[in-house]
Amino acid sequence: MSGERRTAIVTGAANGIGRATALRLAKTGFDLCLVDKDGEALRQVAKSIAEAGGSVIVEMADVMQRSEVEGFAEAALKKYGRIDALANIAGGAGPKSMHQIDEISDADWDLVINLNLRSTYWACQAVIPAMRAQSHGRIVNMSSTAAHGRIGPVGTAGARLVYATAKAGILGFTHQLAKDVAEFGITVNAVLPWLILSEPGSRIRNRFEALEPAGREQILNLSPMHRAGEADEVAAAIEFLFSEQAGYISGVELPIDGAYLVG
Ligand SMILES: NC(=O)c1ccc[n+]([C@@H]2O[C@H](COP(=O)([O-])OP(=O)(O)OC[C@H]3O[C@@H](n4cnc5c(N)ncnc54)[C@H](O)[C@@H]3O)[C@@H](O)[C@H]2O)c1
């Protein structure tokens, strides 16, 4: 691998953690395939990377459609001839607030499971043949501290039961896939952020800032560090897991949470 350019696909790259990850990987020298359903914001991110001299293609795609997931993997391979890394970041708790199990319909359930878990499965399935052929690959899947039953802060995570289930599913998926593909030089890890406040105007930051000051304080007091994380703090962890030096780290759950999950 040394000396060769590396290629990464980042889903959810238009905003928030995905955007920060794309910007950081561009600085590291990755050739990028950026994926999001928000085409306008995605093009802005790509523009700033291209203006700084980075190589980037934009794939406007819905990760909940198998054909579109296969499409962005094919586009990356066609453009760069290899896929070294995949960050499955697109996801979330969906648009609807549901706090009790009897408020959840099957359609609500399917949406949040498909957005987080099925999309991750499809994207891994789409890139692994290329990674296996190269005998090299790095995959990071986006879980959450919610996966361990510690709910997201009240007021920021909508469909918490389904969301926790999907993010826990991503952990089991990551553990098993890491074993299945280890012999091909592919690592698969999961990151588990707590509350991450990304750029102004980003989804979770907006929800957090809409809370009363006392509500915000109550949430931050749940953190041993008394603060939320920044998107670039997650991006930095992903950058490390994509590095050559991280080649013996696989199947790991990495909390990025200021010690929130400890104990
Ligand atoms: N922000 C947090 O506090 C936090 C904490 C733990 C885990 N996470 C996870 O991190 C990931 C990113 O969160 P964020 O806060 O940066 O969110 P965000 O809403 O700021 O960004 C998510 C991006 O994904 C895109 N996206 C959503 N659905 C899509 C779809 N069907 N197809 C393609 N693109 C789609 C959105 O357009 C957006 O650009 C999510 O998986 C989320 O569950 C976030």
The ligand as a Gaussian input file, in Angstrom:
#p B3LYP/6-31G(d) Opt

LIG

0 1
 N      -24.587000      13.791000      16.328000
 C      -24.664000      12.932000      17.320000
 O      -24.833000      13.315000      18.485000
 C      -24.511000      11.451000      17.060000
 C      -24.240000      10.602000      18.152000
 C      -24.108000       9.226000      17.904000
 C      -24.230000       8.716000      16.620000
 N      -24.511000       9.582000      15.592000
 C      -24.643000       9.002000      14.256000
 O      -23.715000       9.633000      13.401000
 C      -24.241000       9.692000      12.078000
 C      -24.211000      11.124000      11.585000
 O      -24.943000      11.915000      12.490000
 P      -24.945000      13.505000      12.369000
 O      -25.324000      14.036000      13.699000
 O      -23.699000      13.961000      11.731000
 O      -26.210000      13.687000      11.398000
 P      -26.568000      14.820000      10.344000
 O      -28.045000      14.779000      10.195000
 O      -25.928000      16.112000      10.693000
 O      -25.898000      14.245000       9.017000
 C      -26.381000      13.054000       8.456000
 C      -26.181000      13.103000       6.951000
 O      -26.694000      11.883000       6.400000
 C      -27.507000      12.198000       5.282000
 N      -28.531000      11.187000       5.112000
 C      -29.583000      10.940000       5.930000
 N      -30.340000       9.974000       5.416000
 C      -29.763000       9.600000       4.249000
 C      -30.090000       8.652000       3.250000
 N      -31.199000       7.883000       3.348000
 N      -29.280000       8.514000       2.184000
 C      -28.174000       9.295000       2.061000
 N      -27.813000      10.231000       2.964000
 C      -28.597000      10.376000       4.050000
 C      -28.100000      13.557000       5.596000
 O      -28.539000      14.238000       4.413000
 C      -26.942000      14.255000       6.289000
 O      -26.115000      14.923000       5.371000
 C      -25.622000       9.064000      12.142000
 O      -25.525000       7.691000      11.779000
 C      -25.997000       9.201000      13.606000
 O      -26.926000       8.233000      14.003000
 C      -24.650000      10.922000      15.771000

